[in-house]
Amino acid sequence: MLGRGLRVRATLVARAGQHQIWRGRGAFACFSTSIQAASSSEKHIAVVGGGAAGLYTASRLLAKAQDIRIDVFEQLPTPYGLVRFGVAPDHPEVKNCTTKFAQVCDDSRVRLFGNIKIGNGPLLSLERLLSVYDGVVLSYGASEDRKLGIPGEDRAGVVSAREFVAWYNGLPEAQELNPDLESSDRVVIVGQGNVGLDCARILLTDPEDLAKTDITARALDRLRRSKVRHVEMVGRRGPLQVAFTTKELREMTKIPGVAFICDRELVARECERWAGQVEKNRSLKRMMDLLLKHATGDPVGGAAGKERSFTLRFLRSPVEVEGGPERGAALGVRFRVNRLEEGAGEAARAVGTDEFVTVPCGMMLRSIGYASTAVDATAPFDRQRGIVPNIGGRVTDGHGQVVPGLYAAGWVKRGPVGVIATTMQDAYHTGDAILADIHNGYIIGNSDKTRAINEMLARAGVLDKCVTNAEWKRLEAFEVEAGRAAGKPREKVTGVAQMLDIVRK
Ligand SMILES: Cc1cc2nc3c(=O)[nH]c(=O)nc-3n(C[C@H](O)[C@H](O)[C@H](O)COP(=O)(O)OP(=O)(O)OC[C@H]3O[C@@H](n4cnc5c(N)ncnc54)[C@H](O)[C@@H]3O)c2cc1C
């Protein structure tokens, strides 16, 4: 799992007598105070991924260490990761964290190298970074998605929620998605989490309301022509096991002109059956109260006199995606009906019955989670857990040994769950691990490194190709100006070539 170069480096450090100490976890776990580094020479840290995790880790280091230099490598010309390309356009307040991110990028000790993908060839491999930097933070998030593994999943019309979100938020690689919003009035979302709710809300909200957000012009145009009126969100278990949060569900109950449908009897039955657990868990209780208050009681999904509807459907597992069984619908999603066994909450298990139902739709969104991959063939990666293996942010190799100088933060460290606040805390812990390692002399630093780093970057073509912080700010100003004309906070530029054109003019 670990490349030869990484192993060589680990061995060298072990020879220096540090390896034993690296293994111990508890000694550094609580480190959080301001530090006086053991050596006054500069420490050079590379951050791989300019999203929330990378920039919060950087902010922690900048706040607590004086003699530090940080290079942030971001594969896209634009920083901020999912805060730009994931967070829903109608949740602008969530993006306030970008003020902090901009401060980090503006700090004179930080260099932003946008448009630079680490792992893309030997000149920019992880091994190469480790050979010149004192520390490397892997914070490259999760840019793939989990699959259901059912027949027909690759049919046209089956789209991952990740791609759909990326499309309406302007991620360059998702702009050719062309989601089918016209062949049927129904979309099925498989999975009951917050990302699925974001998709449902975007599909059912009046496009004129979205027009005031930073949703892309292309997505808005498509949504204006959309014939989608009904969104069904399906989960394999019951109401007590949903993954979304109450705040996001409440928004679904408030979209003007949209009926909120779910099987009220089932919710009431489950709440009664597990009354003890529901009463004990305040957030679950709030969620159940919300469901009971708004459910129409119609388990089959009439729109309750409204033109549009959002249906929460429980106890269904998708088993196959078929060609459209009805005229006008491109797809039919075949579900097995389940019943629940073995307890409430996470302990509940969905057991298939002999009953099946098929739901016709124009598009099926698979919304069962994001997935990370290895940054390159030499990098540590735990395929089973889908994360970079680590102990409190210190990356470990295939044998559970800490790899000196290598750290992880954010979704790639703990898996693709958690909001920005969780990611911030997690990044701060990783920052503290680095600070502790500096303090204890495991990261020694060397002022001569600047030259070696710059030579490496020049050889890899980074200095010619990268989008700097000043250039990103020019692009941002362009977007804000274009948005002003359209009465929105910004009009995102959605192509890499176009972005580069703007920043280089
Ligand atoms: C659809 C969606 C909606 C969300 N909405 C909310 C919300 O409303 N509120 C909230 O608090 N949280 C929300 N979240 C969660 C929040 O976005 C995450 O907690 C956070 O973005 C995770 O940060 P990260 O840095 O780990 O990953 P990311 O934000 O994905 O950042 C990783 C960065 O690494 C870059 N990268 C990847 N590979 C490489 C490479 N090889 N070289 C260089 N760079 C690379 C990527 O381009 C990206 O910019 C949402 C998440 C999703 C998916």
The ligand as an ORCA input file, in Angstrom:
! r2SCAN-3c Opt
* xyz 0 1
  C     -24.319     18.287     -1.574
  C     -23.743     18.723     -0.268
  C     -24.345     19.732      0.454
  C     -23.818     20.133      1.684
  N     -24.450     21.114      2.371
  C     -23.966     21.500      3.569
  C     -24.637     22.516      4.303
  O     -25.668     23.053      3.880
  N     -24.097     22.875      5.512
  C     -22.958     22.297      6.009
  O     -22.502     22.678      7.094
  N     -22.318     21.308      5.318
  C     -22.795     20.905      4.127
  N     -22.157     19.917      3.434
  C     -20.939     19.281      4.015
  C     -19.653     20.068      3.713
  O     -19.658     20.456      2.373
  C     -18.447     19.188      4.068
  O     -18.428     18.970      5.471
  C     -17.091     19.797      3.673
  O     -17.142     20.426      2.426
  C     -15.998     18.717      3.634
  O     -14.774     19.357      3.387
  P     -13.499     18.634      2.749
  O     -12.465     19.696      2.664
  O     -13.208     17.393      3.463
  O     -13.937     18.216      1.257
  P     -14.197     19.174     -0.034
  O     -15.038     20.337      0.325
  O     -14.726     18.263     -1.088
  O     -12.767     19.686     -0.447
  C     -11.813     18.864     -1.074
  C     -11.075     19.662     -2.121
  O      -9.987     18.885     -2.612
  C      -9.865     19.069     -4.006
  N      -9.131     17.932     -4.563
  C      -9.595     16.665     -4.759
  N      -8.623     15.884     -5.260
  C      -7.516     16.667     -5.383
  C      -6.199     16.420     -5.850
  N      -5.817     15.206     -6.275
  N      -5.310     17.458     -5.868
  C      -5.686     18.695     -5.455
  N      -6.928     18.975     -4.994
  C      -7.837     17.970     -4.951
  C     -11.295     19.188     -4.461
  O     -11.407     19.803     -5.740
  C     -11.911     20.009     -3.335
  O     -11.812     21.391     -3.611
  C     -22.660     19.497      2.201
  C     -22.049     18.463      1.472
  C     -22.583     18.078      0.258
  C     -21.942     16.963     -0.513
*
